[in-house]
Amino acid sequence: MRRLRFLTNRHRAPSTNRVLGLLLAFNAGAVNAGGFLVLHMYTSHMTGFASQLADGLVLGNAKLLLNALGAVLAFLSGAAVCAMLVNWGRQNRLHGVYALPLLLEAVLMLPFGLMGAITLTWNTPFAVPLTVLLLSFIMGLQNAVASKTSGGSIRTTHMTGNITDLGMELGKLLYWNRANHAAAAPVRHDPRRIRMASGLVGMFVLGGIAGALGFKYVGFICTVPLAALLLALSLPPLARDLPRSRVLRRLAAFVGWRPRSPEVPGD
């Protein structure tokens, strides 16, 4: 548990970015694939929703338009909330500045796992059930966490960029540096970039398999272990930050959370 707190620390290292990115890619794959079995749409696929938005406008299809608009606005709101929470944490000099967005994601996933079948019947003004907006918000929140921790180099909710990176590095790896071009700089691949991109894609696929199997055979309750993973990532650093923030102490008291021995703050 001691190592988990460093995954959301404001002081970043390439190793912590990689581990956090891989864990979040697994989570995103599970939510995305599992959600497709229930909703018949991928809630992190903003490219598709943006295209659907354009189609709805051109075709004059109000339902199609509202469907896409709701998902895009929910994803956008999730990213915006992440930015607000992270910047609040930085201004209050918290250690785990990325813990609060992950805690919020876990809090949203727990009731979804326990009440998913009910939320499917809750209509919204966007012609989609509340579940679509909730999952899109969660994906926007999580994608912003991974992007901010890594300076935009790690993407966990959509794999287009990662597969592109992997393809480019494989192209460099297979490139033949001929001897008669010795004057030119040789083409070199980046092994670390290959490992990172392939790892993210692999974890996303593994998460998708787990999510699809879970939703198919267990149902919405399968998201509870995913929420537990996010809680394991977010609660240790928040316990360390309790002495630094009156807001966090009030929040902990409100939910009845009393960590055994919060550490004395210090950089």
C-alpha positions in Angstrom: 0.0 0.0 0.0 2.9 2.3 0.6 3.9 2.3 -3.1 0.4 3.1 -4.2 0.5 6.6 -2.9 3.3 7.5 -5.2 1.3 6.7 -8.3 -0.8 9.8 -7.8 1.9 12.0 -6.4 2.5 15.5 -7.8 6.2 14.6 -8.3 6.2 12.4 -11.3 8.6 9.9 -12.6 8.5 7.8 -15.9 8.0 4.6 -13.9 5.0 5.9 -12.0 3.5 7.3 -15.2 3.9 3.9 -16.8 2.4 1.9 -13.9 -0.6 4.3 -13.5 -1.2 4.4 -17.2 -1.3 0.6 -17.5 -3.7 0.2 -14.6 -6.0 2.9 -16.0 -5.8 1.4 -19.5 -7.1 -1.9 -18.0 -9.9 -0.1 -16.2 -10.9 1.9 -19.3 -10.9 -1.3 -21.5 -13.1 -3.1 -19.0 -15.6 -0.2 -18.7 -15.6 0.5 -22.4 -16.1 -3.1 -23.6 -18.5 -4.0 -20.8 -20.5 -0.9 -21.4 -20.9 -1.9 -25.1 -22.6 -5.1 -24.1 -25.2 -3.1 -22.2 -25.5 0.1 -24.2 -24.4 -1.0 -27.7 -22.0 1.9 -27.9 -18.4 2.7 -26.8 -18.6 5.5 -24.3 -15.0 6.6 -24.6 -15.2 6.8 -28.5 -15.4 10.6 -28.9 -14.3 10.5 -32.5 -17.4 8.4 -33.3 -19.7 10.7 -31.3 -18.3 13.8 -33.0 -19.0 12.2 -36.4 -22.5 11.3 -35.1 -23.0 14.9 -34.1 -22.2 16.0 -37.7 -24.5 13.3 -39.1 -27.3 14.3 -36.9 -27.0 17.9 -38.0 -26.9 17.1 -41.7 -29.7 14.5 -41.6 -31.9 16.6 -39.3 -32.1 13.7 -36.9 -32.7 15.3 -33.5 -32.3 12.0 -31.5 -29.0 11.2 -33.2 -27.8 14.8 -32.5 -28.8 14.8 -28.9 -27.4 11.4 -28.3 -23.9 12.5 -29.5 -24.1 15.9 -27.9 -24.9 14.4 -24.5 -21.9 12.0 -24.7 -19.5 14.7 -25.9 -20.6 17.2 -23.2 -20.3 14.5 -20.5 -16.8 13.5 -21.6 -15.9 17.2 -21.8 -17.3 17.8 -18.3 -15.3 14.9 -16.9 -12.0 16.3 -18.3 -12.9 19.8 -16.9 -13.7 18.4 -13.4 -10.4 16.6 -13.4 -8.5 19.8 -14.3 -10.3 21.6 -11.5 -9.6 19.0 -8.9 -5.9 18.6 -9.9 -5.3 22.4 -9.8 -7.1 22.7 -6.5 -4.8 20.0 -5.1 -1.7 21.8 -6.5 -2.8 25.2 -5.0 -3.3 23.4 -1.6 0.1 21.7 -1.9 -1.2 18.2 -1.7 1.0 15.3 -2.3 -1.6 13.2 -4.2 -2.9 15.8 -6.5 -4.2 13.1 -8.9 -5.9 11.1 -6.2 -9.1 13.1 -6.0 -10.2 12.6 -9.6 -9.6 8.8 -9.2 -11.6 8.8 -6.0 -14.5 10.6 -7.7 -14.3 8.0 -10.5 -14.5 5.2 -8.0 -17.4 6.9 -6.2 -19.3 7.1 -9.5 -18.6 3.6 -10.5 -19.7 2.0 -7.2 -23.4 3.1 -7.5 -23.3 2.3 -11.2 -22.2 -1.3 -10.3 -24.9 -1.6 -7.7 -27.7 0.2 -9.5 -26.7 -0.2 -13.2 -29.9 -1.8 -14.3 -32.0 1.0 -12.7 -29.9 3.8 -14.3 -30.6 2.3 -17.7 -34.2 3.3 -17.3 -33.5 6.9 -16.2 -34.1 9.2 -19.2 -32.2 12.4 -19.8 -32.8 15.4 -22.1 -30.1 14.0 -24.4 -32.2 11.0 -25.7 -29.9 8.5 -23.9 -30.1 6.9 -20.5 -28.1 8.2 -17.6 -25.7 5.4 -17.9 -24.3 6.7 -21.2 -23.7 10.1 -19.7 -22.2 8.6 -16.5 -19.7 6.4 -18.3 -18.7 9.1 -20.8 -18.1 11.5 -17.8 -16.0 8.8 -16.1 -14.0 8.2 -19.3 -13.3 11.9 -19.7 -12.3 12.2 -16.1 -9.9 9.3 -16.4 -8.4 10.3 -19.7 -7.6 13.7 -18.3 -5.8 12.1 -15.3 -3.5 10.0 -17.5 -2.9 13.0 -19.9 -2.0 15.4 -17.1 0.3 13.0 -15.2 2.3 12.2 -18.3 2.2 15.6 -20.1 -0.1 14.2 -22.8 2.1 11.3 -23.7 -0.1 8.5 -22.2 -3.7 7.9 -23.4 -5.8 5.3 -21.6 -9.3 5.5 -22.9 -8.7 5.4 -26.6 -6.0 3.4 -28.4 -5.7 5.2 -31.8 -2.7 7.3 -30.7 -1.0 4.3 -29.0 -1.5 2.1 -32.0 -0.1 4.9 -34.2 2.9 5.3 -32.0 3.5 1.6 -32.1 3.2 1.5 -35.8 5.7 4.3 -36.3 8.3 2.7 -34.0 7.9 -0.6 -35.7 8.5 1.2 -39.0 11.7 2.6 -37.6 12.7 -0.8 -36.3 12.2 -2.4 -39.7 13.9 0.4 -41.6 17.1 -0.6 -43.4 19.9 1.9 -42.8 22.0 1.4 -46.0 25.8 1.9 -45.9 25.8 4.3 -48.8 23.7 6.7 -46.7 26.3 6.9 -44.0 26.4 10.7 -44.2 22.7 10.9 -43.0 21.7 10.2 -39.4 20.6 6.6 -39.0 17.0 5.8 -38.2 16.6 4.4 -34.7 13.6 3.1 -33.0 12.7 3.8 -29.3 12.3 0.5 -27.4 10.7 2.3 -24.4 8.1 3.8 -26.6 7.3 0.4 -28.2 7.0 -1.2 -24.7 4.8 1.6 -23.5 2.4 1.7 -26.5 2.2 -2.1 -26.7 1.7 -2.3 -23.0 -1.2 0.2 -23.0 -2.9 -1.5 -25.9 -2.4 -4.9 -24.3 -3.8 -3.8 -21.0 -6.8 -2.1 -22.7 -7.6 -5.4 -24.5 -7.1 -7.5 -21.4 -9.4 -5.1 -19.5 -11.9 -5.3 -22.4 -11.9 -9.1 -22.1 -12.4 -8.9 -18.4 -15.2 -6.3 -18.7 -17.0 -8.2 -21.4 -16.9 -11.5 -19.5 -17.9 -9.7 -16.3 -20.9 -8.0 -17.8 -22.0 -11.1 -19.7 -21.9 -13.5 -16.8 -22.0 -11.4 -13.6 -23.7 -8.1 -14.6 -23.2 -4.6 -13.4 -21.7 -5.7 -10.1 -18.5 -6.6 -12.0 -17.6 -2.8 -11.9 -17.2 -2.9 -8.1 -13.7 -4.5 -8.3 -12.7 -1.8 -10.7 -13.9 0.8 -8.3 -12.0 -1.0 -5.6 -8.8 -0.7 -7.7 -9.4 3.1 -8.0 -10.0 3.4 -4.3 -6.7 1.5 -3.6 -4.9 4.1 -5.8 -6.6 7.2 -4.3 -7.1 6.5 -0.6 -3.5 6.1 0.6 -2.3 9.5 -0.8 -5.4 11.2 0.5 -4.8 9.8 4.0 -1.3 11.3 3.8 -2.8 14.6 2.8 -5.4 14.9 5.5 -3.3 17.1 7.8 -2.7 19.5 4.9 -6.4 20.2 4.0 -9.3 21.1 6.1 -11.6 20.3 3.2 -10.3 16.7 3.1 -10.6 16.3 6.8 -14.3 17.4 6.6 -14.9 15.1 3.7 -13.3 12.2 5.6 -15.5 13.0 8.7 -18.6 13.2 6.5 -18.2 9.7 5.1 -16.9 8.3 8.4 -13.4 7.6 7.2 -10.7 7.6 9.9 -7.3 6.6 8.6 -5.2 4.9 11.3 -2.2 7.1 11.3 -2.0 9.9 8.7 1.5 11.0 8.1 2.9 14.4 9.1 3.0 16.5 6.0 6.3 17.2 4.4 7.8 17.5 0.9 
